[in-house]
Amino acid sequence: MTKLSLESLEVLDAIARKGSFAAAADSLFKVPSAITYTVRKLEEDLNVSLFNRSGHRAELTPAGGELLREGRLLLNAASELESRVKRVANGVETELTIAISDLFNTRAIYPTIEKFYAQNFGTRLKLLREVYGGSWDALINGRADISFGAPGDAPAGGGYTAKPIGSIEFHYAVAPHHPLAKLPEPLQNQDIMRYRSISAADSSRNLAPRTSGILNGQDVLAVPDMTTKLEAQIAGLGVGYLPKKLAEKYAASGELIIRQVAEPKPEVTSYLAWRSQGEKAQQWLVKELQKLKLDDMLM
């Protein structure tokens, strides 16, 4: 059984901060004899000397200093635990996880997060980066409480609310030195399938992975996210669809060429979705995230 108590650590901390047993007693609203007793009992239990009592000021021994450093961590952890329990009792989440589509610029939600912290909910936030159907998978399977930018049809099952936030257009983009850059438009499927497609791999863990813009029999280079897909297409390692805003940005710089295709990819609806049982902190976040504009979020 441990010989330490939070009360004894609080006494040790007070003495170190105030510089004397008497001052510590005043700060803790205790009589000096109670402070002295607590320290002596702790020293006896641990069989160590915690204070050098030869001077006028209470100075910690090396052992006392180590106990104080580690003890403060325990005091902080206990205080945080107490606060988290109270938050739960008051209907405020202790932690929220937001899954963000890899098509979105994460920095665009930082002002919302800053405003969230200013509300003093005391809720910890965690951001996830998800690709394609992984945005739904994270929500459905409990890895996320909110999914921002989940694309396409929502999976069956329920337990969540989803609101469309806009549609994303796509352009077919190739590097200037890629063979498809020279063929006449519109590009036909039989021409496209001769060349490798770059695909941002769906990050779903439980739902069936989704694919889009890949022809049957076409070679595929799978990459972890849209940023890597963009880089691979600029390098000429393959071809594929990119969000319109992203494709036009790099077409303007000459690093990509936008090509018309015979069977273009349709627009994709993007959703803000959240778990139905959210408490105060989640409700605040969802309300604020709905104010963001899709065009401002896209990479």
MIBA-225532 format. One record per residue (C-alpha): x, y, z; residue number from 0. Coordinates in steps of 0.25 Angstrom, whole numbers. Each point is the difference from the previous one (the first is absolute). Layout:
N
X,Y,Z,NUM
...
***
This chain:
299
0,0,0,0
5,14,-4,1
6,9,11,2
-3,12,-7,3
-13,8,0,4
-5,12,-8,5
-1,8,13,6
15,-2,3,7
4,4,-14,8
-8,12,1,9
7,4,14,10
14,-3,-7,11
-4,9,-11,12
-5,11,9,13
13,0,8,14
9,1,-12,15
-9,11,-6,16
-1,8,13,17
14,-2,5,18
-4,-4,15,19
-9,-9,7,20
-8,11,6,21
-2,7,-13,22
-5,-13,-6,23
-9,-2,12,24
-7,13,-3,25
-1,-2,-15,26
-7,-14,3,27
-8,6,12,28
6,-10,10,29
7,2,13,30
16,-1,-1,31
0,-13,9,32
-9,-7,-11,33
10,3,-11,34
12,-5,9,35
-7,-13,3,36
-3,-2,-14,37
14,1,-5,38
6,-8,12,39
-10,-11,-3,40
4,0,-15,41
14,0,4,42
-2,-12,9,43
-8,-8,-10,44
10,2,-11,45
12,-1,9,46
7,13,-6,47
2,14,4,48
-8,10,-9,49
5,13,6,50
13,6,4,51
-4,6,13,52
14,7,3,53
-4,14,-6,54
-11,10,3,55
-7,-4,-14,56
-5,-14,-2,57
8,-6,-11,58
-2,-13,-7,59
10,-11,0,60
3,-7,-13,61
-10,-11,4,62
-10,11,3,63
2,7,-13,64
-3,-13,-8,65
-12,-3,8,66
-5,15,-2,67
2,-1,-15,68
-7,-13,-2,69
-10,3,10,70
-4,13,-7,71
-3,-9,-12,72
-9,-8,8,73
-7,12,6,74
-3,5,-14,75
-5,-13,-5,76
-9,-1,12,77
-5,14,-2,78
-3,-3,-15,79
-7,-13,3,80
-9,8,10,81
-3,10,-11,82
-3,-11,-10,83
-10,-7,9,84
-7,13,3,85
-1,3,-15,86
-6,-14,-2,87
-10,3,11,88
-4,13,-7,89
-2,-5,-14,90
14,4,-6,91
8,-10,-7,92
14,-2,5,93
6,-3,-14,94
-5,2,-14,95
6,-5,-13,96
-2,6,-14,97
3,-7,-12,98
4,9,-12,99
-1,-3,-14,100
14,0,-7,101
-7,9,-11,102
-1,11,11,103
11,9,5,104
1,-3,15,105
5,14,3,106
-14,6,-5,107
-6,-5,13,108
10,5,10,109
-7,13,2,110
-12,-8,4,111
8,-9,9,112
6,13,7,113
-14,5,2,114
-4,-14,6,115
12,1,10,116
-5,14,4,117
-13,-6,5,118
7,-7,11,119
-7,-13,-2,120
13,-7,5,121
-2,-11,-11,122
12,-6,-7,123
0,0,-15,124
6,-10,-9,125
1,2,-15,126
0,-12,-10,127
4,0,-15,128
-9,-9,-8,129
-1,-4,-15,130
-13,-2,-8,131
-9,-9,8,132
9,0,12,133
-7,12,4,134
-13,-8,1,135
7,-12,6,136
6,9,11,137
-14,5,4,138
-7,-13,-1,139
10,-8,8,140
2,10,11,141
14,5,-4,142
-6,14,-2,143
-11,8,6,144
-1,9,-11,145
4,-2,-15,146
3,12,-8,147
-1,-2,-15,148
-5,-14,-1,149
-2,-2,-15,150
-12,-7,-8,151
-11,-9,5,152
-1,-2,15,153
1,-14,5,154
-12,-7,6,155
-1,-2,15,156
-4,13,6,157
5,5,13,158
4,13,-6,159
-5,13,-7,160
6,5,-13,161
-2,13,-7,162
5,3,-15,163
10,12,0,164
2,0,-15,165
4,-7,-12,166
15,-2,-5,167
3,1,-15,168
12,-8,-6,169
9,2,-12,170
9,-11,-6,171
14,4,1,172
13,-4,-6,173
15,4,0,174
4,8,-12,175
10,-11,-4,176
-10,-11,2,177
-5,-7,-13,178
-14,3,3,179
3,15,-1,180
2,-1,-15,181
-12,-9,-4,182
-12,7,-7,183
-12,4,9,184
-9,-5,6,185
9,-12,5,186
-7,-13,-2,187
0,-11,10,188
8,-10,-9,189
11,11,0,190
-1,3,15,191
1,-15,4,192
13,-2,-6,193
7,9,10,194
1,-1,15,195
-10,7,9,196
4,7,13,197
-10,-3,12,198
-1,5,14,199
-3,-13,7,200
-13,0,8,201
4,0,15,202
-12,-9,4,203
3,-11,11,204
-14,-6,0,205
-9,5,-11,206
3,-5,-14,207
11,9,-7,208
-5,9,-11,209
7,3,-13,210
-3,11,-10,211
5,4,-14,212
7,-13,-2,213
-3,-9,-13,214
-1,-15,0,215
14,-6,-3,216
7,13,3,217
13,0,7,218
0,8,13,219
10,6,10,220
-7,1,13,221
5,12,9,222
-4,4,14,223
-7,13,-3,224
-4,11,-10,225
13,8,3,226
8,-12,-4,227
-9,-3,-12,228
2,14,-5,229
15,-1,1,230
0,-13,-7,231
-8,5,-11,232
9,13,-2,233
12,-10,0,234
-7,-7,-12,235
-1,-14,8,236
-14,-1,-4,237
-13,8,-3,238
-14,2,6,239
-10,10,5,240
3,11,10,241
-10,10,6,242
-2,11,-9,243
6,11,9,244
13,-8,2,245
1,-4,-15,246
-2,14,-5,247
10,6,10,248
11,-10,-5,249
-4,2,-15,250
2,15,2,251
14,-3,4,252
3,-9,-12,253
2,-12,9,254
-13,-7,-5,255
-9,0,-12,256
-15,-2,1,257
-5,-9,-10,258
-15,-2,-5,259
-4,-15,1,260
-12,-7,-7,261
-6,-5,13,262
3,11,10,263
-1,-3,15,264
-13,6,6,265
0,10,12,266
1,-6,14,267
-9,5,11,268
8,3,13,269
-6,-2,14,270
2,5,14,271
-5,-12,8,272
0,-2,15,273
-4,-11,10,274
-14,2,6,275
3,-1,14,276
9,13,1,277
0,9,13,278
3,14,1,279
14,1,-6,280
-3,-8,-12,281
-13,8,-2,282
8,13,0,283
10,-5,-10,284
-10,-5,-9,285
-7,13,0,286
13,8,-3,287
5,-10,-11,288
-13,2,-8,289
3,14,-1,290
13,-3,-8,291
-1,1,-16,292
4,-12,-8,293
9,8,-10,294
8,6,12,295
2,-15,5,296
5,-6,-13,297
15,-2,-2,298
***
